[in-house]
Amino acid sequence: MFSQCNITDSCSTSTDFSMREITGRWVSREGAPAIRIYRNISRKKGGIRLCLTYNNPQVVCDCTVYNVFGLHYIELYERITITYDREQEILHLSAFGEYVRQEN
């Protein structure tokens, strides 16, 4: 379930991406919870949110995605960093592993 790569490895993905690039639905190849990244339009200035859905659809964690000095992360019991590989369309969450964009 956990990826061998991390942010300091050469195999890790990039932290230089726009938050709007990663919006959409993502699924894990490794069995981690599915995620949905969306723009929060209920607030005046918006913001990007990440929604984790576990196997039970009633268990949903909705978190704000923070961008501090180019580092993207969420706070869910601990800081979970987010990186993205544009070429392969792979999103990496440090605690959950790699995700691919869900086909519609």
Summary of the structure (lengths in Angstrom):
residues: 104
radius of gyration: 13.0
end to end distance: 24.2
largest distance: 39.1
contacts: 262
relative contact order: 0.27
helix: 4%
strand: 45%
